Amino acid sequence: MKNGKIIRKKRSKPTSYEAAKSLVIVAEEVTAQVLIDRLIDLGRREIPTKRSLSAMMKKDRDFETVPTTSSRGPTTFRRIA
């Protein structure tokens, strides 16, 4: 509230990360490259880099990293919520 008036936020376009997150269903395993490909297919103009997308997914509690046997290659994430 400001001076007795309620301020409402305008509905804005989702951030690139929120848009990418909405493309993954629960229990699906994806890599950052798969999400970028999906964003491109939908015509999204602003696309995050693989590195930044992967870093955000590692911090997000809705995703968990899938353990792999080798340290090379892309990180695979599983959506849990």
N, C-alpha and C positions, 0 to 999 in steps of 0.2 A: 504494500500500500504506500502510496505517495500522496501526501496532502489529502488524505481521505478518499482517494480514488484507487481503484484496483487496476493494476497494470497487468495486461495479459500479454504473454509472449506470442509473437506471430509464429505460425506453423512454418518451419523452415525445411529445406531439403535435407535429407539425412547426410551425415558426413560420409566420406568414402569408406571408412571402416564400418559404420553402421549398415551401409548398403551391402558391403561384402558379407557381413555377418548374417544379414537376412537371407542370403542365398544358400545357406547351409542348413540342412534339416538335422534334427537331433539324432545322434548316433552315427552320423555320416563322417567318414574320414576323408580329409582333403589336404592339399598342399596350398601354399600361397599362390603358386602359378595357376592352379585350377581356378581359384577365386578370381584372379586377374582376368583369365580367359572368359569367365562368366560375366564379369563386369563389362568387358569389351563387347561381348555378344549382345548385351542389353543396351549398348550405345552410350554407356557412361563416359563422359569426357575426362573427368578428373579421376585418375587412377593412382593409388598409392604404389610405391615400389615394393618389390617382394620382401626386401629387408625390413621396411617399416611395418608392413602388414604382418609379417612373421613376429616381429617384436611385440606388436599390440596383442596378437593372439596368445603369446606366451604369458602376458600379464593378465589377460582376461580369464575370469573364473568359469566362464561358460565353455571354455575349451581346455582340453588336456593334451599333452604331447604324447604321441604313440612311440614307445621305445623301439629302436631299431638295432640291428646287430652291428651295423657299420656306422662310423661317424661321418662318412661322406654322403652327399646326396641331400635332397630337400627334406625339411622337417615335416612330418605328417601330424596333423591335428585331428582330434575327434571332438565333436560338439557334444557336451553332456547336459546342457540345459537350454 
